[in-house]
Amino acid sequence: MTETVTPYGARKFGSRRARPVIVGVYAGAGGWQTPEHKGRLTRETAEDLRTLGFTMVRVKWRWRTHEIIIRRYLG
């Protein structure tokens, strides 16, 4: 499976080659949580997180932290 960044992700991070690292996940009932595995944010991982009930992710890319709504990221 090829890791892909969505068009929204490419605009947000300034590159199609961006590979932001997930440092937090948000679910309405539980608030912000540290993920069990700090993987890369790709279309596939965003879909998996959404299936698990998370609505936002906090990612790091190039010394900055971004909070992204998963639904918007997936477009």
Long-range contacts (C-beta under 8 A, 24 or more apart in sequence): 1-44, 3-40, 3-42, 3-44, 4-42, 4-43, 4-44, 5-41, 5-42, 5-43, 6-43, 6-46, 6-73, 6-74, 6-75, 7-75, 8-72, 8-73, 8-74, 8-75, 9-41, 9-68, 9-73, 12-66, 12-68, 13-61, 13-62, 13-66, 18-61, 19-61, 20-59, 20-60, 20-61, 20-66, 21-59, 21-60, 21-61, 22-57, 22-58, 22-59, 23-58, 23-59, 23-60, 23-65, 24-57, 24-58, 25-49, 25-54, 25-56, 25-57, 25-58, 26-54, 26-55, 26-56, 26-57, 26-58, 26-67, 27-53, 27-54, 27-55, 28-55, 32-58, 41-68, 41-73, 43-74, 46-70, 46-73, 46-74, 47-74, 50-74
